[in-house]
Amino acid sequence: MQANIPCTYIIAAVLCALPVCAQVAPGADGDQRPSAQPSATSPEVPGSFLHRFVHAYQEDWNGADSSALEPPRRIPASPLSSPPFPSAEWTYGGASVIGATNTTDYPFMHALYAGPNGETWKRSNVQVYGWIEPGFNFSTSTHSNLPGGYDIVPNRLELDQAVLYVERVPDTVQTDHVDWGFRAANFFGIDYHFTTAKGWLSQQLLKQHRLYGDDPVMLYGDLYIPHVAKGLNIRFGRYISLPDIEAQLAPQNYTYTHSLLYSYDPFTQTGIVGTVVLNNRWLFNVGLSAGNDIAPWARGAKPSLTACVSYTFNNGKDNIYPCASGTNSGKYAYNNVQLYVNTWYHKFNDSWHMATEAYYEYQRDVPSISGPLPIEPNTNGAVCTGGEIRCFAGEWAAVNYLQKQFSKSNYISVRNEVLDDSRGQRTGFKTLYSEHTVMWGHWVGSTVLLRPELRFERSYRMPAYDNGTSKNQLSFATDLILRF
């Protein structure tokens, strides 16, 4: 491990030196919500780009709301509030929310909209934005927090993510014309350990073993066709794998750290996926990719099918989303897991909801850790029996998130999970795990999120934590997300 990157300290010092710091209204628990379309309401602000950028933070932190109108949509009302939660919708993959207005609303675009070329930016529908996420933890482990994720370095302040998006989201509210979009997202930080796909700048991790790395985590285009059922989106390129409650991108998660379940399933795919909405209840995804976490041009890629169905019921209070991801022969290759997963979202009332996920995943013909066969970099062999040089390796896991909203600025999240790595192929240890986390999320406006948490995890059959020396790990961790 290398020494800490000092940029997180520099960034924090610069931010606290800005005049916006004096403008934060303490205890502002009230009225922030994503505005409809900042492009429609941002007045021109005199001064330099930096002045307009700072002004956007002042407006946000003081609770200014650029629009009192709800954004247009042709689907039922959102089940949740965002903020404080990462999404207002029951999430699905392969498309932006079909039938709802894109409400991305970050300060960088406010500064552009309020400048002399603001109207040109508005007409283009192209947005540029991102965030930085430093984080630190205090852990009972001293060498490594693995198999926990993503805060793998114990007792240190690190830069988890610095992310930049350039995107155009197709207009899926209208139904009279075909529209298009794209996203180019670049991702730098320690968390690239969990996003790396073989063939996409993967030498940084697979060959050079860098602590920090850079990953073009999403490079895709969208084609939206409104005349197929209630809307069809076709996405092609590199995109986030479809299932899961969690996501690699920090603002899209309830908690700072990630569940064991999520840390050891697929992350991205490169291929094509279609998402079609039949009605307010039924949605389908079908895709063809090069496999999980691998580029089509990399050795080991193979045609792989993804198929999912989303069903919403109980007046929008419940959603189930079963999915089969990366289905092929299942023979061992770089992260070639065959994933069968289901998520269930349930809203109890306006302040309580939960999200539950369970999966089974496996690979065939995995090399034994004690045999002569080579093992792919950044993967593990299996603990085979009876002198086998290769064997079947499966894993199952289940996680539950329970959320309580206190205001537009505050919520808590409680996570409980269990994972059984029956051959040790995913985590490196053949054992059963449990993990329990309590986290408080606090927003300043809609641009700063602080997420302190307390986490306890245990491996039952053998020591798995701190490089295989301990069965238990207790940690306190927090991150700070600054959107720009």
RODO-2510 file (C-alpha; in nm, 4 decimals, decimal comma):
residues 484
     n   res          X          Y          Z
     1     m     0,0000     0,0000     0,0000
     2     q     0,1193     0,3497    -0,0845
     3     a     0,1102     0,6647     0,1262
     4     n    -0,2112     0,8663     0,1384
     5     i    -0,2853     1,0955    -0,1516
     6     p    -0,2910     1,4456    -0,0018
     7     c    -0,5454     1,5890    -0,2483
     8     t    -0,8328     1,5085    -0,0135
     9     y    -0,6816     1,7377     0,2483
    10     i    -0,6215     2,0090    -0,0109
    11     i    -0,9767     1,9871    -0,1452
    12     a    -1,1242     2,0084     0,2050
    13     a    -0,9121     2,3123     0,2876
    14     v    -1,0078     2,4920    -0,0348
    15     l    -1,3777     2,4244     0,0167
    16     c    -1,3731     2,5540     0,3727
    17     a    -1,1967     2,8667     0,2514
    18     l    -1,4725     2,9486     0,0042
    19     p    -1,7302     3,2073     0,1074
    20     v    -2,0057     2,9504     0,0735
    21     c    -1,9037     2,7952     0,4057
    22     a    -2,0390     3,0934     0,5924
    23     q    -2,3710     3,0571     0,4119
    24     v    -2,4662     2,7126     0,5396
    25     a    -2,7870     2,7289     0,7399
    26     p    -2,7264     2,5045     1,0424
    27     g    -2,9927     2,2447     1,1003
    28     a    -3,1693     2,3108     0,7700
    29     d    -3,3866     2,0020     0,7790
    30     g    -3,6576     2,1188     0,5518
    31     d    -3,7399     2,1721     0,1941
    32     q    -3,4643     2,0576    -0,0402
    33     r    -3,5725     1,8398    -0,3261
    34     p    -3,4415     1,7874    -0,6777
    35     s    -3,5705     2,0696    -0,8944
    36     a    -3,7565     1,9927    -1,2142
    37     q    -3,5176     2,1085    -1,4836
    38     p    -3,2545     2,3640    -1,3829
    39     s    -3,2231     2,4520    -1,7509
    40     a    -3,5715     2,6027    -1,7460
    41     t    -3,5327     2,8280    -1,4453
    42     s    -3,1694     2,9334    -1,3923
    43     p    -3,1377     3,3124    -1,4397
    44     e    -2,8128     3,4593    -1,5691
    45     v    -2,5723     3,5445    -1,2868
    46     p    -2,3053     3,8105    -1,3490
    47     g    -1,9399     3,7434    -1,2849
    48     s    -1,6888     3,4702    -1,3636
    49     f    -1,7577     3,1002    -1,3897
    50     l    -1,6035     3,0491    -1,0436
    51     h    -1,8362     3,3131    -0,8983
    52     r    -2,1402     3,1430    -1,0549
    53     f    -2,0179     2,8036    -0,9341
    54     v    -1,9862     2,9271    -0,5751
    55     h    -2,3237     3,1013    -0,6049
    56     a    -2,4843     2,7675    -0,6988
    57     y    -2,3590     2,6159    -0,3715
    58     q    -2,4842     2,9182    -0,1782
    59     e    -2,8304     2,8781    -0,3282
    60     d    -2,8359     2,5058    -0,2584
    61     w    -2,7053     2,5218     0,0981
    62     n    -2,9418     2,8055     0,1866
    63     g    -3,2382     2,5991     0,0707
    64     a    -3,3199     2,7913    -0,2462
    65     d    -3,5448     2,5920    -0,4792
    66     s    -3,5233     2,6762    -0,8457
    67     s    -3,8701     2,5433    -0,9255
    68     a    -4,1890     2,4961    -0,7299
    69     l    -4,3302     2,2712    -1,0007
    70     e    -4,3094     1,8938    -1,0004
    71     p    -4,1151     1,7619    -1,3005
    72     p    -4,3310     1,6153    -1,5783
    73     r    -4,3864     1,2382    -1,5741
    74     r    -4,6294     0,9928    -1,7303
    75     i    -4,5849     0,7162    -1,4747
    76     p    -4,7206     0,6953    -1,1173
    77     a    -4,5721     0,9147    -0,8462
    78     s    -4,2318     0,8226    -0,7040
    79     p    -4,2508     0,5969    -0,3959
    80     l    -3,9571     0,7653    -0,2172
    81     s    -3,8022     1,1056    -0,1595
    82     s    -3,4603     1,1933    -0,3035
    83     p    -3,2894     1,3411    -0,1123
    84     p    -3,2461     1,1975     0,1408
    85     f    -3,2498     0,8600    -0,0386
    86     p    -3,0237     0,7886    -0,3369
    87     s    -3,3203     0,7377    -0,5705
    88     a    -3,6861     0,8319    -0,5649
    89     e    -3,7770     0,5221    -0,7707
    90     w    -3,7598     0,1467    -0,7259
    91     t    -3,4413     0,1008    -0,9234
    92     y    -3,3815    -0,1108    -1,2313
    93     g    -3,0931    -0,1316    -1,4778
    94     g    -3,0391    -0,0815    -1,8482
    95     a    -3,2103     0,2572    -1,8835
    96     s    -3,2890     0,5825    -1,7103
    97     v    -3,6369     0,5796    -1,5570
    98     i    -3,8678     0,5531    -1,8580
    99     g    -4,1543     0,7990    -1,8281
   100     a    -3,9907     1,0344    -1,5751
   101     t    -3,7989     1,3591    -1,6226
   102     n    -3,4255     1,3579    -1,5616
   103     t    -3,3764     1,5704    -1,2467
   104     t    -2,9967     1,5719    -1,2284
   105     d    -2,9194     1,9107    -1,0759
   106     y    -2,5535     1,9798    -0,9860
   107     p    -2,3711     2,3134    -0,9331
   108     f    -2,1384     2,2861    -1,2344
   109     m    -2,4346     2,2925    -1,4716
   110     h    -2,6004     2,5757    -1,2777
   111     a    -2,2834     2,7792    -1,3359
   112     l    -2,2928     2,7035    -1,7089
   113     y    -2,6667     2,7705    -1,7422
   114     a    -2,6288     3,1059    -1,5664
   115     g    -2,3425     3,2149    -1,7937
   116     p    -2,3313     3,3878    -2,1311
   117     n    -2,3656     3,0580    -2,3232
   118     g    -2,6325     2,9174    -2,0943
   119     e    -2,9025     2,8929    -2,3594
   120     t    -2,6719     2,6874    -2,5833
   121     w    -2,6102     2,4423    -2,3001
   122     k    -2,9828     2,4189    -2,2288
   123     r    -3,0700     2,3410    -2,5889
   124     s    -2,8016     2,0720    -2,6120
   125     n    -2,9415     1,8758    -2,3137
   126     v    -2,5805     1,7723    -2,2417
   127     q    -2,4801     1,7761    -1,8759
   128     v    -2,1367     1,7682    -1,7126
   129     y    -2,1173     1,6847    -1,3430
   130     g    -1,9633     1,4552    -1,0848
   131     w    -1,8454     1,4267    -0,7258
   132     i    -1,5489     1,3589    -0,5017
   133     e    -1,5711     1,1139    -0,2126
   134     p    -1,2989     1,0965     0,0534
   135     g    -1,3534     0,8436     0,3317
   136     f    -1,1816     0,7052     0,6381
   137     n    -1,2296     0,4261     0,8898
   138     f    -1,1141     0,3027     1,2283
   139     s    -1,0951    -0,0762     1,2214
   140     t    -0,9934    -0,3608     1,4504
   141     s    -0,7952    -0,4915     1,1532
   142     t    -0,4504    -0,3477     1,0894
   143     h    -0,3479    -0,4800     0,7466
   144     s    -0,6662    -0,5123     0,5401
   145     n    -1,0433    -0,4748     0,5791
   146     l    -1,1090    -0,7350     0,3099
   147     p    -1,3314    -0,9274     0,2487
   148     g    -1,5314    -0,6156     0,3448
   149     g    -1,5806    -0,3520     0,0782
   150     y    -1,5101    -0,0949    -0,0404
   151     d    -1,2980     0,0640     0,2384
   152     i    -1,0233    -0,1922     0,1980
   153     v    -0,7416     0,0054     0,3680
   154     p    -0,7869     0,0140     0,7492
   155     n    -0,7332     0,3167     0,9707
   156     r    -0,6619     0,5615     0,6909
   157     l    -0,8108     0,8586     0,5093
   158     e    -0,8271     0,7806     0,1389
   159     l    -0,9816     0,9114    -0,1818
   160     d    -1,2488     0,6561    -0,2652
   161     q    -1,3906     0,8175    -0,5775
   162     a    -1,3441     1,1183    -0,8021
   163     v    -1,5991     1,0828    -1,0813
   164     l    -1,6798     1,2902    -1,3889
   165     y    -1,9898     1,2387    -1,6054
   166     v    -2,0640     1,3785    -1,9487
   167     e    -2,4107     1,2694    -2,0563
   168     r    -2,7283     1,3358    -2,2436
   169     v    -3,0394     1,1630    -2,1090
   170     p    -3,3118     1,0904    -2,3662
   171     d    -3,6516     1,2487    -2,3069
   172     t    -3,8681     0,9489    -2,2156
   173     v    -4,1682     1,1504    -2,0980
   174     q    -4,2677     1,2491    -2,4515
   175     t    -4,4144     0,9827    -2,6795
   176     d    -4,4030     1,1449    -3,0242
   177     h    -4,0442     1,0993    -3,1443
   178     v    -3,7361     0,8805    -3,1118
   179     d    -3,4701     1,0337    -2,8868
   180     w    -3,1108     0,9497    -2,8021
   181     g    -2,8585     0,9849    -2,5243
   182     f    -2,5137     0,8827    -2,4069
   183     r    -2,2941     0,8686    -2,0982
   184     a    -1,9167     0,8837    -2,0614
   185     a    -1,8195     0,8358    -1,6963
   186     n    -1,4622     0,8316    -1,5723
   187     f    -1,3860     0,6928    -1,2281
   188     f    -1,0654     0,7466    -1,0245
   189     g    -0,9852     0,6249    -0,6747
   190     i    -0,9342     0,3188    -0,4585
   191     d    -1,2799     0,1893    -0,5470
   192     y    -1,1598     0,0975    -0,8968
   193     h    -1,0551    -0,2326    -0,7344
   194     f    -1,4240    -0,3264    -0,7495
   195     t    -1,5136    -0,1868    -1,0940
   196     t    -1,2211    -0,3117    -1,3046
   197     a    -1,3288    -0,5116    -1,6090
   198     k    -1,0705    -0,7178    -1,7959
   199     g    -0,9731    -0,5328    -2,1121
   200     w    -1,0793    -0,1862    -1,9893
   201     l    -0,7477    -0,0372    -1,8627
   202     s    -0,7342    -0,3439    -1,6395
   203     q    -0,3540    -0,3668    -1,6406
   204     q    -0,3522    -0,1122    -1,3557
   205     l    -0,4951    -0,3748    -1,1207
   206     l    -0,4301    -0,7104    -1,2865
   207     k    -0,0634    -0,6488    -1,3702
   208     q     0,0568    -0,3377    -1,1868
   209     h    -0,1432    -0,3883    -0,8627
   210     r    -0,1934    -0,0153    -0,8120
   211     l    -0,3705     0,1047    -0,5000
   212     y    -0,5299     0,3927    -0,6948
   213     g    -0,6521     0,3550    -1,0488
   214     d    -0,8644     0,5031    -1,3247
   215     d    -1,1577     0,3265    -1,4884
   216     p    -1,3900     0,4391    -1,7735
   217     v    -1,6695     0,2696    -1,5827
   218     m    -1,9481     0,3668    -1,8246
   219     l    -1,9259     0,4393    -2,1978
   220     y    -2,2609     0,3835    -2,3639
   221     g    -2,5244     0,5198    -2,5965
   222     d    -2,9027     0,5129    -2,5564
   223     l    -3,1729     0,4979    -2,8208
   224     y    -3,5246     0,5618    -2,6921
   225     i    -3,8214     0,4448    -2,9021
   226     p    -4,1548     0,5567    -2,7535
   227     h    -4,3749     0,3646    -2,9980
   228     v    -4,2906     0,0176    -2,8628
   229     a    -4,5344    -0,0640    -2,5799
   230     k    -4,4991     0,2199    -2,3239
   231     g    -4,1403     0,2869    -2,4218
   232     l    -3,8267     0,0955    -2,5276
   233     n    -3,4688     0,1956    -2,4484
   234     i    -3,1756     0,0267    -2,6222
   235     r    -2,8398     0,0732    -2,4499
   236     f    -2,5093    -0,0289    -2,6089
   237     g    -2,1529    -0,0026    -2,4787
   238     r    -2,0181    -0,0532    -2,1273
   239     y    -2,2857    -0,0180    -1,8609
   240     i    -2,3538    -0,1117    -1,4987
   241     s    -2,4778    -0,4712    -1,4605
   242     l    -2,8532    -0,4720    -1,4187
   243     p    -2,9546    -0,6218    -1,0826
   244     d    -2,8696    -0,5147    -0,7248
   245     i    -2,9842    -0,2678    -0,4615
   246     e    -2,6361    -0,1155    -0,4561
   247     a    -2,4229     0,0482    -0,7237
   248     q    -2,0548     0,1293    -0,7691
   249     l    -2,1218     0,5040    -0,7826
   250     a    -2,1172     0,6501    -0,4303
   251     p    -2,4304     0,8734    -0,4374
   252     q    -2,6442     0,5803    -0,5515
   253     n    -2,6105     0,3836    -0,2268
   254     y    -2,7861     0,3939     0,1073
   255     t    -2,4602     0,3414     0,2994
   256     y    -2,0919     0,4265     0,2670
   257     t    -1,9527     0,0732     0,2781
   258     h    -2,0951    -0,2073     0,0684
   259     s    -2,2477    -0,5389     0,1588
   260     l    -2,0448    -0,8567     0,1131
   261     l    -2,3168    -0,9705    -0,1252
   262     y    -2,2551    -0,6761    -0,3552
   263     s    -1,8767    -0,6795    -0,3235
   264     y    -1,8520    -1,0242    -0,4856
   265     d    -2,1032    -1,0219    -0,7706
   266     p    -2,0681    -0,8717    -1,1229
   267     f    -2,0197    -0,4976    -1,1670
   268     t    -2,0266    -0,3995    -1,5354
   269     q    -2,1016    -0,5553    -1,8719
   270     t    -2,0094    -0,4557    -2,2273
   271     g    -2,2779    -0,5301    -2,4830
   272     i    -2,6341    -0,4307    -2,5638
   273     v    -2,9472    -0,4364    -2,3490
   274     g    -3,3077    -0,3505    -2,4256
   275     t    -3,5510    -0,2253    -2,1598
   276     v    -3,9220    -0,2164    -2,2413
   277     v    -4,2097    -0,0916    -2,0248
   278     l    -4,5361    -0,2751    -2,0906
   279     n    -4,7462    -0,0829    -1,8367
   280     n    -4,7229     0,0572    -1,4836
   281     r    -4,6647    -0,2927    -1,3460
   282     w    -4,4412    -0,4809    -1,5906
   283     l    -4,0927    -0,4025    -1,7238
   284     f    -3,8501    -0,6375    -1,9034
   285     n    -3,4736    -0,6302    -1,9724
   286     v    -3,3010    -0,8533    -2,2265
   287     g    -2,9333    -0,8155    -2,3104
   288     l    -2,6347    -0,9776    -2,4774
   289     s    -2,2863    -0,9036    -2,3486
   290     a    -1,9293    -1,0350    -2,3551
   291     g    -1,9771    -1,1661    -2,0010
   292     n    -1,9471    -1,0176    -1,6569
   293     d    -1,6637    -0,7675    -1,6042
   294     i    -1,4886    -0,8343    -1,9328
   295     a    -1,4526    -0,6500    -2,2635
   296     p    -1,5412    -0,8270    -2,5925
   297     w    -1,1784    -0,8066    -2,7054
   298     a    -1,0308    -0,9632    -2,3895
   299     r    -0,9303    -1,3283    -2,3588
   300     g    -1,2103    -1,5228    -2,1928
   301     a    -1,4998    -1,3166    -2,3278
   302     k    -1,7999    -1,5174    -2,4439
   303     p    -2,1568    -1,4340    -2,5555
   304     s    -2,3700    -1,4080    -2,2408
   305     l    -2,7413    -1,3507    -2,1895
   306     t    -2,9012    -1,1240    -1,9308
   307     a    -3,2764    -1,1364    -1,8706
   308     c    -3,4776    -0,9586    -1,5992
   309     v    -3,8379    -0,8745    -1,5207
   310     s    -3,9667    -0,6034    -1,2870
   311     y    -4,3159    -0,6217    -1,1374
   312     t    -4,4639    -0,3369    -0,9322
   313     f    -4,7792    -0,3906    -0,7261
   314     n    -4,9673    -0,2916    -0,4091
   315     n    -5,0280     0,0610    -0,5435
   316     g    -4,6566     0,1047    -0,6073
   317     k    -4,5517     0,0089    -0,2540
   318     d    -4,3906    -0,3198    -0,3646
   319     n    -4,1571    -0,4173    -0,6443
   320     i    -3,9850    -0,7476    -0,7234
   321     y    -3,7036    -0,7733    -0,9774
   322     p    -3,5689    -1,1240    -1,0569
   323     c    -3,2721    -1,1385    -1,2914
   324     a    -3,0322    -1,3833    -1,4572
   325     s    -2,7030    -1,2113    -1,5380
   326     g    -2,4171    -1,3127    -1,7660
   327     t    -2,5585    -1,6553    -1,8510
   328     n    -2,3321    -1,8783    -2,0612
   329     s    -2,1608    -2,2157    -2,0148
   330     g    -2,0378    -2,1025    -1,6732
   331     k    -1,6863    -2,2356    -1,7256
   332     y    -1,4209    -2,0638    -1,5146
   333     a    -1,2846    -1,7381    -1,6540
   334     y    -1,2278    -1,3860    -1,5229
   335     n    -1,5331    -1,3187    -1,3009
   336     n    -1,7497    -1,5417    -1,5206
   337     v    -2,0051    -1,5987    -1,2444
   338     q    -2,3528    -1,7180    -1,3373
   339     l    -2,5770    -1,4953    -1,1273
   340     y    -2,9421    -1,5603    -1,0381
   341     v    -3,0778    -1,2837    -0,8180
   342     n    -3,3994    -1,1312    -0,6914
   343     t    -3,4590    -0,7961    -0,5236
   344     w    -3,7727    -0,6916    -0,3366
   345     y    -3,8561    -0,3364    -0,2394
   346     h    -4,1347    -0,2585     0,0080
   347     k    -4,2663     0,0729     0,1387
   348     f    -4,4318     0,0520     0,4801
   349     n    -4,5368     0,4180     0,4980
   350     d    -4,4038     0,7621     0,4089
   351     s    -4,1015     0,7309     0,6380
   352     w    -4,0152     0,3572     0,6435
   353     h    -3,9155     0,1260     0,3598
   354     m    -3,6895    -0,1726     0,3047
   355     a    -3,4951    -0,3402     0,0263
   356     t    -3,4076    -0,7110     0,0262
   357     e    -3,1857    -0,9071    -0,2132
   358     a    -3,0863    -1,2720    -0,2426
   359     y    -2,8733    -1,4487    -0,4989
   360     y    -2,6976    -1,7673    -0,5988
   361     e    -2,3918    -1,7543    -0,8234
   362     y    -2,1414    -2,0109    -0,9440
   363     q    -1,8649    -2,1052    -1,1875
   364     r    -1,7793    -2,4486    -1,3246
   365     d    -1,4335    -2,6055    -1,3520
   366     v    -1,2655    -2,3620    -1,1151
   367     p    -0,8957    -2,4488    -1,0614
   368     s    -0,8097    -2,5891    -0,7207
   369     i    -0,5958    -2,3689    -0,4987
   370     s    -0,3687    -2,6701    -0,4413
   371     g    -0,3592    -2,7912    -0,8015
   372     p    -0,1397    -2,7261    -1,1074
   373     l    -0,3858    -2,5162    -1,3103
   374     p    -0,3279    -2,1401    -1,3526
   375     i    -0,5584    -1,8934    -1,1756
   376     e    -0,6687    -1,5684    -1,3387
   377     p    -0,5186    -1,2493    -1,1878
   378     n    -0,7426    -1,0805    -0,9297
   379     t    -0,9487    -1,3979    -0,8846
   380     n    -0,9338    -1,6916    -0,6457
   381     g    -0,9154    -2,0630    -0,6988
   382     a    -1,1526    -2,3017    -0,5236
   383     v    -1,1063    -2,5247    -0,2204
   384     c    -1,1711    -2,8527    -0,4019
   385     t    -1,1886    -3,1936    -0,2368
   386     g    -1,0679    -3,5475    -0,3045
   387     g    -0,7635    -3,4525    -0,5079
   388     e    -0,9682    -3,2627    -0,7709
   389     i    -0,7699    -3,0170    -0,9827
   390     r    -1,0888    -2,8274    -1,0685
   391     c    -1,4412    -2,8202    -0,9244
   392     f    -1,7800    -2,6495    -0,9154
   393     a    -1,7801    -2,3386    -0,6939
   394     g    -2,1047    -2,1807    -0,5770
   395     e    -2,2007    -1,9051    -0,3358
   396     w    -2,5279    -1,7765    -0,1931
   397     a    -2,6058    -1,4550    -0,0089
   398     a    -2,8953    -1,2453     0,1215
   399     v    -2,9088    -0,8850     0,2452
   400     n    -3,1767    -0,6604     0,3908
   401     y    -3,1739    -0,2803     0,4096
   402     l    -3,4212    -0,1043     0,6420
   403     q    -3,4539     0,2756     0,6063
   404     k    -3,6170     0,5436     0,8188
   405     q    -3,6556     0,8993     0,6845
   406     f    -3,6590     1,1786     0,9423
   407     s    -3,6540     1,4746     0,7035
   408     k    -3,5354     1,5780     0,3601
   409     s    -3,1869     1,5961     0,5109
   410     n    -3,1659     1,2955     0,7445
   411     y    -3,2236     0,9204     0,7371
   412     i    -3,0881     0,6050     0,8930
   413     s    -3,0143     0,2753     0,7212
   414     v    -2,9739    -0,0624     0,8909
   415     r    -2,8168    -0,3470     0,6913
   416     n    -2,8047    -0,7154     0,7859
   417     e    -2,6702    -0,9902     0,5647
   418     v    -2,5351    -1,3431     0,5391
   419     l    -2,3051    -1,4911     0,2736
   420     d    -2,1800    -1,8488     0,2324
   421     d    -1,8721    -1,8859     0,0134
   422     s    -1,8874    -2,2667    -0,0018
   423     r    -1,5607    -2,3090    -0,1970
   424     g    -1,3846    -1,9854    -0,1064
   425     q    -1,3747    -1,8823    -0,4719
   426     r    -1,5304    -1,5370    -0,4268
   427     t    -1,3784    -1,4058    -0,1031
   428     g    -1,0694    -1,6249    -0,0831
   429     f    -1,1914    -1,8062     0,2296
   430     k    -1,4208    -2,1082     0,2505
   431     t    -1,6537    -1,9837     0,5208
   432     l    -1,9918    -1,8441     0,6207
   433     y    -2,0155    -1,4701     0,6920
   434     s    -2,2576    -1,2330     0,8605
   435     e    -2,2441    -0,8527     0,8507
   436     h    -2,4411    -0,5820     1,0330
   437     t    -2,4247    -0,2070     0,9723
   438     v    -2,6027     0,0990     1,1130
   439     m    -2,5590     0,4264     0,9228
   440     w    -2,6841     0,7847     0,9481
   441     g    -2,7107     0,9904     0,6313
   442     h    -2,7077     1,3702     0,6603
   443     w    -2,7451     1,6102     0,3672
   444     v    -2,6369     1,9726     0,3398
   445     g    -2,8691     2,0965     0,0686
   446     s    -2,8606     1,8455    -0,2134
   447     t    -2,4864     1,8631    -0,2833
   448     v    -2,3102     1,7370     0,0322
   449     l    -2,3764     1,4020     0,1998
   450     l    -2,2092     1,2716     0,5170
   451     r    -2,2564     0,9001     0,6027
   452     p    -2,1019     0,7823     0,9328
   453     e    -2,1601     0,4141     1,0128
   454     l    -2,0770     0,1371     1,2564
   455     r    -2,0168    -0,2106     1,1095
   456     f    -1,9543    -0,5538     1,2587
   457     e    -1,8826    -0,8666     1,0540
   458     r    -1,7838    -1,2235     1,1332
   459     s    -1,6538    -1,5318     0,9519
   460     y    -1,7661    -1,8521     1,1198
   461     r    -1,5674    -2,1498     0,9873
   462     m    -1,2224    -1,9953     0,9703
   463     p    -1,0472    -1,6583     1,0153
   464     a    -1,1035    -1,4432     0,7056
   465     y    -1,0366    -1,0854     0,8218
   466     d    -0,7091    -0,8957     0,8487
   467     n    -0,5361    -1,1234     0,5979
   468     g    -0,6916    -1,4369     0,7431
   469     t    -0,5911    -1,3805     1,1062
   470     s    -0,9252    -1,2913     1,2678
   471     k    -1,2844    -1,4124     1,2605
   472     n    -1,4246    -1,0732     1,3637
   473     q    -1,3987    -0,7192     1,2353
   474     l    -1,5486    -0,4054     1,3912
   475     s    -1,5146    -0,0712     1,2195
   476     f    -1,6362     0,2860     1,2307
   477     a    -1,6283     0,4523     0,8906
   478     t    -1,7550     0,7633     0,7198
   479     d    -1,7376     0,9286     0,3837
   480     l    -1,8226     1,2741     0,2553
   481     i    -1,9682     1,3168    -0,0920
   482     l    -1,9360     1,6589    -0,2548
   483     r    -2,1315     1,6906    -0,5762
   484     f    -2,0145     1,9398    -0,8377
***
